[in-house]
Structures are given as C-alpha cells and as structure tokens.
C-alpha cells in the first residue's frame, strides 16, 4: 500500500508541469508564441526540467526573434538529452543565423568522451546500477559463507566473482565521469543585440571585443554581476550577467522582458 | 635649493620627503626621495601623486652615517616624477608604520608650467583621429606624430587606452619617418598609425599618449660645470643626455549607433565604403563538375568575420566556401581591407543555371545611409555529364517513376506533443542514485554485525571449564559429571551432539581421546577404579582443538 502511494505521489508531482507543457504546446500550435513561452516557463518552475520543455521554450523564443535565449534554452535541453537530433538540428539552424562565427564551446570532460552522449542523470543512473550489482554480488557472497548456506547459493556466488570486478570498474569509471561532468564549467549565450567584453568589472577597464546575440562562450569565472567569458582563440573578457544566459539547466533562465 | 621637511624630534625615527625643485615644465622629470631615518618599516611606501604627474619607483638604498660617535641609519626610496600637464600638483602626503607608530611626511606642491614655444619648436607630439564621430563598426585611424629637430635617443611610445575601440586585427600599426623643412629648419617627423574599430557606442575618450626619449642636455648647463676636458670629444653626446617625456592630448570621441531606419533585413554588418568583384572560373561545365567563383571584397571598413551569404535551398546547385583570405593595411593614414573568397558551385541538374547576383548590404558612413553591393548575375551552361552525376538516386528502382522528396524550405523542428514531463536534471542532488546501492550495502553491514555479535556469545568451552571447577563432591555424581564434561567437549570438537557419541566417533579425536572414553565407561559402568581420570578429563577439556 505504502509503496503504491509513494509511486502515485511521485508520478503526481509532475502533473502541474505536464499540464503547463501541454498548454504550451497548444499555444505554440495556435501561433501564440508569447503565451507558449509563459506556459513552458511555468512548466520549468513546476519542476519540469525536461528536454521537451526546453525544446518548446526555445521554439517559442525563436519565433519571437529572441535567438540568444532560444539557443540557451535548446543548449539546456541538449545537456539533458545529448542524443536529441531535433534539439541539435534546431541549434544548428539558429547558429547559422547568428552574427559571430564562433565554434560552440565543448565542456571540459577530459578522457570521459562518452559523457558527450550521456546526460549527467543517465550516467549517474548507470553508475548507481553498476554499484548496486557489485554490492549485491558481495551480499550474495557473504550469505553464501554463512553456515547452512545451500550449494546452489555458493555456486551462484562463485560465478559472479569475475563479473563483480567488471561491474566495479564500470561503476568507478561512470562515477568519475559523472562527477567530472557535474563540475564542468557551464557555458553562456549572449542574449542582447550587442555587448562588449571588458578587461575589468570596474569603470577603469577597456572594451576588448564585441559579441552579438547568439554568441556562445565558456565561463571561466563568475561574480554575482559579471562572468569572465572565454573565446575559442583564448581571448577573455568580462560581460555583465544581464547580457548572458547560462546553459546550466539548474540555473533559472533569465527573462529580459521583465 | 634642497627643501628638507622634518616631522619629529631628533632622537626618534624621522620621515622626510625630499624634492629637488618645486617648479618644472611639462615633460621634465625630477627625482624625489622619501627618507626614513632611524626607523624600520616593511613593504614599499605608497607615494600618491596628482593627475598631472607620472610617478615611477626607481629603487631603494640604505646607508649609515656616524656623527659625533652616533650611528644613524637612513633608508631612501627614490622615485622619478614626470610632469605631464601644466598646473599645481602635489606629491604625498605619505604615512608609514614605523616601529609601532605612524609617521607622516606632509604633501609637497609642485608648479608645472607649459613648455615654452622654443621647447615646443624643438620637439612636439600630437595625436589625431581620422573621424571624431564614427559610427559603430567603422574603422578609424589614430595617428601619433612626433616632430623633432636634432638627435633623439631611445624614443619609446606608450599608446593610450582606446576606450570604446578594438584594434583592427588584419592590419599592423604603420610607422613612417620623413623630413620636413619649416622656416629653413629641418625637422624629422615620425608617425604611427593605428587602425581601430569603433566597438562601443557613446561618449568616449582616447587617453593621452606618452613619448619618452633621451635628448642632449642644453649647452648652458654644461658651462656651469667649469672647465671640461671633454668639451670637444665626440663621445660627449653619450654622456650629456636628459630624459624628457612628451604628452599628446586626449581625444574626445562620440561613437554613434547604426540607424535602425532603412536597415535591410539581411544587413551584413559591414560599415565603410566597399567594392565587389565576382568572376567565375568558367561558364560552361559538365554535370558532376564544379566551377569556382572568385569573389573579392575591398573597402575601408573591417571585413573580419564576414561570410558570403548562403544560396537559397532550391537554387539548383550546392555551394562550398573556402576560408577567406583577409588582408588589411594602413597606407597614408587610410585603412584598406581586402577579402578574397572562393566558392565552389556544383550544379545539380543539366541545362542553363542562373546564379543570382551576390548581395552585400552595408552601411556607408560618408553617405550616412545603407547601401547594397551587388555582383553580376552569372549564367552557367551545364552540359550532360556521367550518368547520375549530381543526382540523388532513388532506391525505388530504375523503372520507378518516384522521385526523391525535394526540400523547399528549412525551419526549426517542432516540439513533440506527446512527451511525458519529468525532472531529468540532477538539480536536486545525486542522493536518489545512492539509494539502490545502499540497500545491499546495508544488508552486508547487517550480516557482519550479526556475525560479530554471535562471536561475542559465551564460548561453550569456557562454560565447560567453569563446570570443571565446581564438580560435585560425591564420587558417583562427580564421576557422572566428568563423563558429561568429556562427552560435551568431544561433541564440541566433532560438531555433533554429545548424546550421540560412541567410541568409534570419539576415536576420530585421537587415541588418547578413545582411551579416555573407554576408561570413563569402565569407571562409570564397570566400577573399575582409574587413577588420574579427573586430570585427564581436565586436560582434554582445556586442550584447544
């Protein structure tokens, strides 16, 4: 009874987000992109950090001519589902229409190349499954050593031995790659028509280079007011956060219209 | 005349600011010394100076002076102060923490007068900008000009901060040197041109530029030293030099935003005056071959980041662009940039192919309006080539009337309406992923705890040993108790209940155990007296398996 209630409760937790998403899709199909944007934002606030919500939000923003925010929304969706061909295609479409030719920044994942195709949630789930297998096998082995343990249990426990090592290695690799992906610095997208990157955050700095809406950058340092952005050619400069949107799905998506 | 300012009594530490002169002209450099007498401090003192002065730390020295058998320690911090702008400027005050107390040397005021006309006639610097009201994205040229008469050694230019501008990346600074004659006097004129792109709209100021040089000292100064044995030596030029700093004024600039009115939807971002040349490598080709369009864009604006507009999706050909070759240079104070693009055109069908003119909208600051560059329309004759060349083959078979579905447009992909929404992020933390492996881990911990607890229960052998120490005194009962102890000890070792043991099973514990079993039987049930039976049972129980 209790597990059923818990399961029902878990499923119901996203009912509000689902309703808002469905309303957003309906408004988008009716051509009311402003209302569609509001519904998708509502779905995010209701906890629906889902690739489909970011897909819809990005589309609504793009239709309203807000390419920078659209790119940021699609980037967030792609980080939650790296294998989504639709999101990747939308990003390519929008990138062809931006002013600055910049290669999209790649997250620093080190040797964990598979993390480009796996979301953090998925790699965490796989690591959890691997460690569950390892510890389950160790539990079986422990049970098999108890006095009175059956022969069958002992045979099963012996056969699991080599697989346990493999599962442990896989669990360790996935755990490491999940932690590296979690710690990778997020990127940002310029959401204003033009902004200058400056040498300092104070008034004494000079403008170093200019970026236009839709430019995608890496963020190497951050203060509450500004971010130190890095271009592919290693140029750096400070830009106010009011001109940027982070691509981290955990961060709130700014609404410059407010 | 040296001015020395003392701040406290004779025996305590003293701090003083020593200035060579209080009057100087623009460009002159004088030494300033901060002296600490009989005190210790840490770090370098911070010597503030007015805006019209430039201060640089030259070094630190220490000395000891013995006067009237008293040793005095002096630490000197030496600075060079250069007058940049006329006016009244102060140096200091300076406060130092010395041996637990704060000493302060008061400020010293300097009067800086402008360079005389004669001095300006000898050497002068100016800075100009080709357009003081450029439009955002326009290229302007900043020119620094140094005019001098006579020798100048080791001239070093410090560029100003170009607030609101970024350096044009395709062109280096241009330098040139000429000689001009003015009123019969010959001057050397050195110019540095820097191309800049206006990057931030609004009121800006390009700061003052500095030029530091060493010039020969004046003749009058030499005569005050009296008889000079090296007066006629050519090497004198290397020994009598004075440092001079010249300042070019700051330049106020207004960077205007691009107008919204009249902006084409496909505005390229180019600002300037441009020309466009387009020429194909051939006008006739076979299907499957390609022709190269050579496109040259030239003008006085920056071309960095510009790409040719892509063709329409139903153009009837595919286009592939090489990386453009960009060149820029400043010549005679004007910036010129050239970009060469090579576009490969691959027709998709036979017949006459019309390639529409290349269209490049730009903003012309001189006209103050948007304009459009258009290249010529190009017509290609595409002759039949190899079979299937340039075509997308349908897998429906050679005889099929089906055609591949042609794309007529591109757009973003719609959102799937049947998605089930969840939180797919890890914003709530990783703890849900720790629960599944935690369950078997808890099982292992529980088993280990149970095992440890059971090991801590009373050792049966200990219980037997305790009973050995409290045997009944009555002989028959004592013998029965001994036999019971022996059986239980044997049963513990064999892992069997004591009641089921017989001689055959006890013999597995060894000959001694079998003999003891037999003797106990004989004593208990046969009435035989067996000596040292109790000691043997005790030894058997005490012996560890």
Boltz contact constraints between the chains, C-beta under 6 A:
constraints:
  - contact:
      token1: [A, 14]
      token2: [B, 421]
      max_distance: 6.0
  - contact:
      token1: [A, 14]
      token2: [B, 422]
      max_distance: 6.0
  - contact:
      token1: [A, 17]
      token2: [B, 421]
      max_distance: 6.0
  - contact:
      token1: [A, 18]
      token2: [B, 421]
      max_distance: 6.0
  - contact:
      token1: [A, 21]
      token2: [B, 421]
      max_distance: 6.0
  - contact:
      token1: [A, 25]
      token2: [B, 417]
      max_distance: 6.0
  - contact:
      token1: [A, 47]
      token2: [B, 423]
      max_distance: 6.0
  - contact:
      token1: [A, 48]
      token2: [B, 421]
      max_distance: 6.0
  - contact:
      token1: [A, 49]
      token2: [B, 423]
      max_distance: 6.0
  - contact:
      token1: [A, 49]
      token2: [B, 425]
      max_distance: 6.0
  - contact:
      token1: [A, 50]
      token2: [B, 421]
      max_distance: 6.0
  - contact:
      token1: [A, 50]
      token2: [B, 422]
      max_distance: 6.0
  - contact:
      token1: [A, 50]
      token2: [B, 424]
      max_distance: 6.0
  - contact:
      token1: [A, 52]
      token2: [B, 419]
      max_distance: 6.0
  - contact:
      token1: [A, 55]
      token2: [B, 415]
      max_distance: 6.0
  - contact:
      token1: [A, 56]
      token2: [B, 415]
      max_distance: 6.0
  - contact:
      token1: [A, 59]
      token2: [B, 412]
      max_distance: 6.0
  - contact:
      token1: [A, 59]
      token2: [B, 415]
      max_distance: 6.0
  - contact:
      token1: [A, 62]
      token2: [B, 412]
      max_distance: 6.0
  - contact:
      token1: [A, 80]
      token2: [B, 424]
      max_distance: 6.0
  - contact:
      token1: [A, 80]
      token2: [B, 425]
      max_distance: 6.0
  - contact:
      token1: [A, 86]
      token2: [B, 413]
      max_distance: 6.0
  - contact:
      token1: [A, 89]
      token2: [B, 413]
      max_distance: 6.0
  - contact:
      token1: [A, 90]
      token2: [B, 412]
      max_distance: 6.0
  - contact:
      token1: [A, 90]
      token2: [B, 413]
      max_distance: 6.0
  - contact:
      token1: [A, 93]
      token2: [B, 412]
      max_distance: 6.0
  - contact:
      token1: [A, 101]
      token2: [B, 305]
      max_distance: 6.0
  - contact:
      token1: [A, 120]
      token2: [B, 426]
      max_distance: 6.0
  - contact:
      token1: [A, 121]
      token2: [B, 424]
      max_distance: 6.0
  - contact:
      token1: [A, 121]
      token2: [B, 426]
      max_distance: 6.0
  - contact:
      token1: [A, 124]
      token2: [B, 430]
      max_distance: 6.0
  - contact:
      token1: [A, 124]
      token2: [B, 433]
      max_distance: 6.0
  - contact:
      token1: [A, 128]
      token2: [B, 433]
      max_distance: 6.0
  - contact:
      token1: [A, 128]
      token2: [B, 436]
      max_distance: 6.0
  - contact:
      token1: [A, 131]
      token2: [B, 437]
      max_distance: 6.0
  - contact:
      token1: [A, 132]
      token2: [B, 436]
      max_distance: 6.0
  - contact:
      token1: [A, 132]
      token2: [B, 437]
      max_distance: 6.0
  - contact:
      token1: [A, 135]
      token2: [B, 437]
      max_distance: 6.0
  - contact:
      token1: [A, 135]
      token2: [B, 440]
      max_distance: 6.0
  - contact:
      token1: [A, 135]
      token2: [B, 441]
      max_distance: 6.0
  - contact:
      token1: [A, 136]
      token2: [B, 440]
      max_distance: 6.0
  - contact:
      token1: [A, 138]
      token2: [B, 444]
      max_distance: 6.0
  - contact:
      token1: [A, 139]
      token2: [B, 440]
      max_distance: 6.0
  - contact:
      token1: [A, 139]
      token2: [B, 443]
      max_distance: 6.0
  - contact:
      token1: [A, 139]
      token2: [B, 444]
      max_distance: 6.0
  - contact:
      token1: [A, 142]
      token2: [B, 444]
      max_distance: 6.0
  - contact:
      token1: [A, 142]
      token2: [B, 447]
      max_distance: 6.0
  - contact:
      token1: [A, 196]
      token2: [B, 199]
      max_distance: 6.0
  - contact:
      token1: [A, 196]
      token2: [B, 200]
      max_distance: 6.0
  - contact:
      token1: [A, 206]
      token2: [B, 161]
      max_distance: 6.0
  - contact:
      token1: [A, 206]
      token2: [B, 163]
      max_distance: 6.0
  - contact:
      token1: [A, 207]
      token2: [B, 199]
      max_distance: 6.0
  - contact:
      token1: [A, 207]
      token2: [B, 200]
      max_distance: 6.0
  - contact:
      token1: [A, 209]
      token2: [B, 166]
      max_distance: 6.0
  - contact:
      token1: [A, 210]
      token2: [B, 199]
      max_distance: 6.0
  - contact:
      token1: [A, 249]
      token2: [B, 425]
      max_distance: 6.0
  - contact:
      token1: [A, 250]
      token2: [B, 427]
      max_distance: 6.0
